[in-house]
């Protein structure tokens, strides 16, 4: 069974109230006819929103030198400019989960797409640093709803035994966006400039907002008063469990290399370490995105199949650690070899998606948006912390060398700064060993 079958038994709506999941005639809770492909269509659109958000997340990595020149800043401030996306994203994860639990995906995701459209346009026309900051904050604020919204759709429309697999496919969609934000975006920036490219991205988000409103189902009617009271109760349930924090920290540590390396500093590092062009470096960095795109559904499917979460999480962390250390320190490694090892790093890191499946299984269905939001707060906080931290570590090692595109950092300086990413992966392995096994059985409401 790929999507929820029509039945006459009560089910919880997106606001936590008891509503009929469907009538015998095949109507959903809002009275609209359903088909077997409708859940997949709604999930696909929500996944595209997440894809777009991930595209925006990594976009600065191929324009970081142009940003430093246009805004006359060094690596630390460039890292801050990029990481503002993560500050807004991480800060809104819990509110996003609660809003999705309360109002449902349709209205919330449409509004999120419009906010990203506005932010992208403001960033494109910014001539002062504060305007660029505002644009990135708005893009991050809208993107904050993508991952949680897609998983909320999965939680509402798919059976529990498909949650990890479809979540993995959602992460794959995000990686497609991340790949688009590397080499293809680099070509677009070289051809049209970063401002025109970001303006086009803003128009694309507006089109997506219209599609989301047209296709996604509205939140089932009824239960408003009880739903309002349940928001605080749901959050208390989630925040009262130690495992919630452990899973959030695991996700943060596993996402470190993707957000800190591939998300910003990987392209300039590879250009310096291998005397590569921007396109070549972006292509090699994209190997990590490709690996994640393959690894997330792979680990999700294996975990669902063996009905275990903790063991695949441990394997994921250790595999990512070994591959990433090799990518940085293997003697005589070529750019192609680095790309392969970065791909393996991403492949192993795909097991990060299991922290969301495990979080969902240790929490009541009515609080699914809240728990995903809390866990994803940790994930996005890693980007907010690690991108400027790496920039700060680079500035500490700066020798004073400059080029026509800004400050010049040595390959050794990059490797030293990336030591913080190695530490996060090692920590993730320890956290996975401490996680509570659910055996893929959700708790009862």
C-alpha positions as CSV (number, residue, x, y, z in Angstrom):
1,X,0.0,0.0,0.0
2,X,1.6,3.3,-1.1
3,X,-0.9,5.8,0.1
4,X,-3.6,5.8,2.7
5,X,-6.7,3.8,1.5
6,X,-10.1,5.3,1.9
7,X,-11.8,4.0,5.1
8,X,-14.6,5.0,7.4
9,X,-12.6,4.9,10.6
10,X,-11.7,8.1,12.4
11,X,-8.3,9.6,12.0
12,X,-6.6,12.7,13.3
13,X,-6.6,15.7,11.0
14,X,-3.8,18.0,10.6
15,X,-5.0,20.0,13.5
16,X,-5.0,17.0,15.8
17,X,-8.9,16.8,15.9
18,X,-10.7,13.6,15.2
19,X,-12.1,13.8,11.7
20,X,-13.1,11.1,9.2
21,X,-10.1,10.2,7.0
22,X,-12.5,9.5,4.2
23,X,-16.0,8.5,3.3
24,X,-16.9,5.2,1.7
25,X,-17.4,7.2,-1.5
26,X,-13.7,8.1,-1.6
27,X,-14.0,11.6,-0.1
28,X,-11.3,13.1,2.0
29,X,-11.9,15.0,5.2
30,X,-12.6,18.2,3.3
31,X,-15.2,16.6,1.1
32,X,-13.0,16.4,-2.0
33,X,-12.7,13.2,-4.0
34,X,-9.4,11.3,-3.7
35,X,-7.5,9.0,-6.0
36,X,-4.5,6.8,-5.4
37,X,-2.2,9.3,-7.2
38,X,-3.3,12.4,-5.2
39,X,-1.1,11.8,-2.1
40,X,1.9,11.4,-4.4
41,X,1.0,14.5,-6.3
42,X,0.7,16.6,-3.1
43,X,3.9,15.1,-1.8
44,X,5.7,15.9,-5.1
45,X,4.8,19.6,-4.9
46,X,5.8,19.8,-1.3
47,X,9.1,18.1,-2.2
48,X,9.6,20.6,-5.0
49,X,9.3,23.4,-2.4
50,X,12.0,21.7,-0.3
51,X,14.1,21.3,-3.5
52,X,13.8,25.0,-4.1
53,X,14.8,25.8,-0.6
54,X,17.9,23.6,-0.8
55,X,18.8,25.3,-4.1
56,X,18.8,28.6,-2.3
57,X,20.6,27.1,0.7
58,X,23.7,26.2,-1.3
59,X,23.6,29.0,-3.9
60,X,26.1,31.3,-2.2
61,X,28.8,28.6,-2.5
62,X,29.3,29.3,-6.3
63,X,29.1,33.1,-5.9
64,X,30.9,33.6,-2.6
65,X,33.9,35.4,-4.3
66,X,31.5,37.7,-6.2
67,X,29.6,38.5,-3.0
68,X,32.9,39.3,-1.1
69,X,33.8,41.7,-3.9
70,X,30.4,43.3,-4.4
71,X,29.8,43.9,-0.6
72,X,33.5,44.4,0.3
73,X,33.6,41.8,3.0
74,X,36.0,39.0,4.1
75,X,35.4,35.3,4.7
76,X,33.8,35.7,8.1
77,X,31.2,38.2,6.9
78,X,30.6,36.2,3.8
79,X,29.9,33.2,6.0
80,X,27.5,35.3,8.1
81,X,25.7,36.5,4.9
82,X,25.2,32.9,3.8
83,X,24.4,31.6,7.3
84,X,21.6,34.1,7.8
85,X,19.5,31.7,5.9
86,X,20.1,29.1,8.6
87,X,19.4,31.5,11.5
88,X,15.9,32.2,10.1
89,X,15.4,28.6,9.1
90,X,16.5,27.1,12.4
91,X,14.6,29.7,14.5
92,X,11.4,29.0,12.7
93,X,11.4,25.2,12.8
94,X,9.3,24.8,16.0
95,X,6.8,27.5,15.0
96,X,6.7,25.9,11.5
97,X,5.8,22.5,12.9
98,X,3.1,24.0,15.1
99,X,1.6,26.0,12.3
100,X,1.5,23.0,10.1
101,X,-0.1,21.0,12.8
102,X,-2.7,23.8,13.3
103,X,-3.4,25.0,9.7
104,X,-2.3,22.2,7.5
105,X,0.2,22.2,4.6
106,X,-1.8,24.1,1.9
107,X,-2.0,27.6,3.2
108,X,1.3,27.4,5.1
109,X,3.4,26.1,2.2
110,X,1.9,28.6,-0.3
111,X,2.8,31.5,2.0
112,X,6.3,30.1,2.5
113,X,6.9,30.0,-1.3
114,X,5.8,33.6,-1.6
115,X,8.1,34.7,1.2
116,X,11.0,33.0,-0.6
117,X,10.1,34.7,-3.8
118,X,10.2,38.1,-2.1
119,X,13.5,37.3,-0.3
120,X,15.2,36.2,-3.5
121,X,14.2,39.4,-5.3
122,X,15.4,41.6,-2.4
123,X,18.7,39.7,-2.4
124,X,19.1,40.2,-6.2
125,X,18.7,43.9,-6.1
126,X,20.6,44.6,-2.8
127,X,23.4,47.1,-3.1
128,X,23.9,47.4,0.7
129,X,24.9,44.6,3.0
130,X,21.8,45.1,5.2
131,X,19.5,44.5,2.2
132,X,21.4,41.3,1.3
133,X,21.0,40.2,4.9
134,X,17.3,40.9,4.8
135,X,16.9,38.9,1.5
136,X,18.7,35.9,2.9
137,X,16.7,36.1,6.1
138,X,13.4,36.0,4.2
139,X,14.6,33.2,1.9
140,X,15.6,31.2,5.0
141,X,12.2,32.0,6.7
142,X,10.2,30.7,3.8
143,X,12.5,27.6,3.3
144,X,12.0,26.7,7.0
145,X,8.6,25.2,6.0
146,X,9.8,23.0,3.1
147,X,11.1,19.9,4.8
148,X,8.6,19.9,7.7
149,X,5.7,20.6,5.3
150,X,6.7,17.7,3.0
151,X,7.0,15.3,5.9
152,X,3.7,16.6,7.3
153,X,2.1,15.6,3.9
154,X,3.8,12.2,4.2
155,X,2.5,11.8,7.8
156,X,-1.1,12.7,6.8
157,X,-1.4,10.8,3.5
158,X,1.0,7.8,3.8
159,X,1.0,4.8,6.1
160,X,3.7,4.7,8.9
161,X,5.6,1.8,7.3
162,X,6.4,4.1,4.3
163,X,7.5,7.1,6.3
164,X,11.3,6.6,6.2
165,X,11.3,5.7,2.5
166,X,9.2,8.6,1.4
167,X,11.2,10.9,3.7
168,X,14.3,9.6,2.0
169,X,12.8,10.4,-1.4
170,X,12.1,13.9,-0.1
171,X,15.7,14.4,0.9
172,X,16.6,13.1,-2.6
173,X,14.5,16.0,-4.0
174,X,16.4,18.4,-1.8
175,X,19.7,17.1,-3.1
176,X,18.5,17.6,-6.7
177,X,18.0,21.2,-5.7
178,X,21.4,21.3,-4.1
179,X,23.0,19.9,-7.2
180,X,21.2,22.6,-9.2
181,X,22.7,25.2,-6.9
182,X,26.2,24.0,-7.7
183,X,27.5,23.5,-11.3
184,X,24.3,24.5,-13.2
185,X,24.0,27.7,-11.0
186,X,27.7,28.4,-11.5
187,X,27.2,28.4,-15.3
188,X,24.2,30.7,-14.9
189,X,26.1,33.1,-12.7
190,X,29.0,33.2,-15.1
191,X,26.6,33.8,-18.0
192,X,24.1,36.3,-16.5
193,X,25.5,37.3,-13.2
194,X,24.3,36.4,-9.7
195,X,21.8,39.2,-9.5
196,X,19.8,38.3,-12.6
197,X,20.0,34.6,-11.6
198,X,18.5,35.3,-8.2
199,X,15.8,37.4,-9.7
200,X,14.8,34.5,-11.9
201,X,14.8,32.3,-8.9
202,X,12.4,34.6,-7.2
203,X,9.9,34.4,-10.1
204,X,10.2,30.6,-10.0
205,X,9.1,30.6,-6.3
206,X,6.1,32.7,-7.2
207,X,4.9,30.1,-9.8
208,X,5.5,27.4,-7.2
209,X,3.3,29.2,-4.7
210,X,0.4,29.2,-7.2
211,X,0.8,25.5,-7.9
212,X,0.8,24.6,-4.2
213,X,-2.4,26.5,-3.6
214,X,-4.0,24.8,-6.6
215,X,-3.1,21.2,-5.8
216,X,-2.6,20.8,-2.0
217,X,-5.7,19.9,0.0
218,X,-6.9,22.3,2.7
219,X,-6.8,21.5,6.4
220,X,-9.8,19.4,7.4
221,X,-12.5,21.6,8.9
222,X,-13.5,21.4,12.5
223,X,-11.7,21.1,15.8
224,X,-10.4,24.8,15.8
225,X,-10.8,25.3,19.5
226,X,-9.3,22.0,20.6
227,X,-6.5,22.5,18.1
228,X,-5.5,25.8,19.6
229,X,-5.2,24.2,23.0
230,X,-3.3,21.2,21.7
231,X,-0.4,23.3,20.2
232,X,1.2,24.0,23.6
233,X,0.4,20.4,24.8
234,X,2.1,18.9,21.7
235,X,5.2,21.0,22.2
236,X,5.4,20.1,25.9
237,X,5.2,16.4,25.0
238,X,8.1,16.7,22.5
239,X,10.3,18.9,24.6
240,X,9.9,16.7,27.6
241,X,11.7,13.8,26.0
242,X,15.4,13.4,26.2
243,X,15.5,11.5,22.9
244,X,14.1,14.5,21.0
245,X,17.3,16.5,21.9
246,X,19.6,13.5,21.1
247,X,18.0,13.1,17.7
248,X,18.2,16.8,17.0
249,X,21.9,16.9,17.9
250,X,22.5,13.7,15.8
251,X,20.9,15.4,12.8
252,X,22.9,18.5,13.3
253,X,26.2,16.6,13.4
254,X,25.4,14.5,10.4
255,X,24.4,17.6,8.3
256,X,27.6,19.4,9.2
257,X,29.7,18.5,6.1
258,X,26.8,19.1,3.7
259,X,25.9,22.5,5.1
260,X,29.4,23.7,6.0
261,X,31.4,22.2,3.2
262,X,29.1,21.6,0.2
263,X,26.8,24.5,1.3
264,X,29.5,27.2,1.1
265,X,33.2,26.5,1.5
266,X,33.7,23.4,-0.6
267,X,34.0,25.2,-3.9
268,X,36.6,27.7,-2.9
269,X,38.6,25.0,-1.2
270,X,38.7,22.7,-4.2
271,X,39.6,25.6,-6.5
272,X,42.5,26.4,-4.3
273,X,43.6,22.8,-3.5
274,X,43.5,21.5,-7.0
275,X,43.9,24.7,-9.1
276,X,40.4,24.0,-10.5
277,X,38.0,26.2,-12.3
278,X,34.7,27.2,-10.6
279,X,32.8,24.7,-12.7
280,X,35.1,21.9,-12.0
281,X,35.1,22.5,-8.3
282,X,31.3,22.9,-8.2
283,X,31.0,19.6,-10.1
284,X,33.2,17.8,-7.6
285,X,31.3,19.3,-4.7
286,X,28.1,18.2,-6.2
287,X,29.3,14.6,-5.6
288,X,28.3,15.1,-2.0
289,X,24.8,16.1,-3.1
290,X,24.5,13.1,-5.4
291,X,25.6,10.8,-2.6
292,X,22.9,12.2,-0.3
293,X,20.3,11.9,-3.0
294,X,21.1,8.2,-3.3
295,X,21.8,7.5,0.3
296,X,18.7,9.0,1.9
297,X,16.2,6.6,0.2
298,X,18.7,3.8,0.4
299,X,19.1,4.0,4.2
300,X,15.4,4.7,4.6
301,X,14.4,1.6,2.6
302,X,16.9,-0.6,4.4
303,X,15.8,0.7,7.8
304,X,12.2,0.1,7.0
305,X,13.1,-3.4,5.7
306,X,15.0,-4.5,8.7
307,X,12.7,-2.6,11.1
308,X,15.7,-1.0,12.8
309,X,16.7,2.6,13.2
310,X,19.7,2.8,15.5
311,X,22.1,0.4,13.7
312,X,21.7,2.1,10.3
313,X,22.3,5.5,12.0
314,X,25.6,4.3,13.5
315,X,26.8,2.8,10.1
316,X,25.8,6.1,8.5
317,X,27.9,8.2,10.8
318,X,31.0,6.0,10.7
319,X,30.9,5.7,7.0
320,X,30.6,9.5,6.5
321,X,33.4,10.1,8.9
322,X,35.8,7.7,7.1
323,X,35.0,9.0,3.6
324,X,35.2,12.7,4.6
325,X,38.6,12.4,6.3
326,X,39.9,10.5,3.3
327,X,38.6,13.3,0.9
328,X,40.5,15.9,2.9
329,X,43.8,14.1,3.7
330,X,44.4,11.3,1.2
331,X,48.0,11.8,-0.1
332,X,48.2,12.6,-3.8
333,X,44.4,12.6,-4.3
334,X,43.2,14.0,-7.6
335,X,40.1,16.3,-8.0
336,X,38.2,13.4,-9.5
337,X,39.2,11.2,-6.6
338,X,38.1,13.9,-4.1
339,X,34.7,14.1,-6.0
340,X,34.3,10.3,-5.6
341,X,35.1,10.4,-1.8
342,X,32.7,13.4,-1.4
343,X,30.0,11.4,-3.1
344,X,30.7,8.5,-0.7
345,X,30.5,11.0,2.2
346,X,27.1,12.1,1.0
347,X,25.9,8.5,0.4
348,X,26.8,7.5,4.0
349,X,25.4,10.8,5.4
350,X,22.0,10.0,3.9
351,X,21.2,8.0,7.0
352,X,20.6,11.3,8.7
353,X,17.0,11.1,7.5
354,X,16.4,8.3,10.0
355,X,16.5,10.7,12.9
356,X,13.2,12.2,11.6
357,X,11.6,8.7,11.2
358,X,12.7,7.8,14.8
359,X,11.5,11.1,16.1
360,X,8.1,10.5,14.5
361,X,7.8,7.0,16.0
362,X,8.6,8.1,19.5
363,X,6.0,10.9,19.4
364,X,2.2,11.0,19.0
365,X,0.8,11.4,15.5
366,X,-0.9,14.7,16.5
367,X,2.5,16.2,17.2
368,X,4.3,15.0,14.1
369,X,4.9,18.5,12.8
370,X,6.2,19.6,16.2
371,X,8.7,16.8,16.6
372,X,10.0,17.2,13.0
373,X,10.3,20.9,13.6
374,X,12.3,20.5,16.9
375,X,14.7,17.9,15.3
376,X,15.2,20.0,12.2
377,X,16.0,23.0,14.4
378,X,19.1,21.2,15.4
379,X,19.9,20.2,11.8
380,X,19.7,23.8,10.6
381,X,21.4,25.2,13.6
382,X,24.5,23.4,12.5
383,X,24.6,25.4,9.3
384,X,24.0,28.6,11.1
385,X,27.0,27.8,13.4
386,X,29.4,26.0,11.1
387,X,29.4,28.3,8.1
388,X,30.6,31.4,10.0
389,X,32.8,29.3,12.2
390,X,34.7,28.0,9.2
391,X,35.0,31.5,7.9
392,X,36.3,32.7,11.2
393,X,38.9,29.9,11.3
394,X,40.0,30.8,7.8
395,X,40.4,34.5,8.8
396,X,42.6,33.4,11.7
397,X,44.9,31.7,9.3
398,X,44.9,34.4,6.6
399,X,48.4,35.4,5.5
400,X,47.4,38.7,4.0
401,X,47.4,37.4,0.4
402,X,44.7,38.8,-1.9
403,X,43.7,38.3,-5.5
404,X,41.3,40.2,-7.8
405,X,38.4,38.3,-6.3
406,X,39.3,38.9,-2.6
407,X,41.3,37.2,0.2
408,X,43.3,34.1,-0.6
409,X,43.3,31.2,1.8
410,X,45.6,28.2,1.5
411,X,44.5,24.7,1.1
412,X,46.0,23.8,4.5
413,X,44.0,26.6,6.1
414,X,40.8,25.1,4.6
415,X,41.7,21.6,5.9
416,X,42.4,22.9,9.4
417,X,39.1,24.8,9.4
418,X,37.2,21.7,8.2
419,X,38.4,19.9,11.3
420,X,35.2,21.1,13.1
421,X,33.2,19.0,10.5
422,X,35.3,15.9,11.2
423,X,34.5,16.4,14.9
424,X,30.7,16.6,14.3
425,X,30.7,13.3,12.4
426,X,32.6,11.6,15.2
427,X,30.1,12.9,17.7
428,X,27.2,11.7,15.5
429,X,28.4,8.1,15.8
430,X,28.4,8.3,19.6
431,X,24.9,9.9,19.6
432,X,23.5,7.2,17.4
433,X,24.7,4.5,19.8
434,X,22.8,6.2,22.5
435,X,19.5,6.5,20.6
436,X,16.4,4.5,21.7
437,X,15.4,1.8,19.2
438,X,11.7,2.1,18.0
439,X,11.6,-1.0,15.8
440,X,9.6,1.2,13.4
441,X,6.5,1.0,15.7
442,X,4.9,4.4,16.3
443,X,3.6,5.1,19.7
444,X,-0.1,5.3,20.3
445,X,-1.8,8.7,20.5
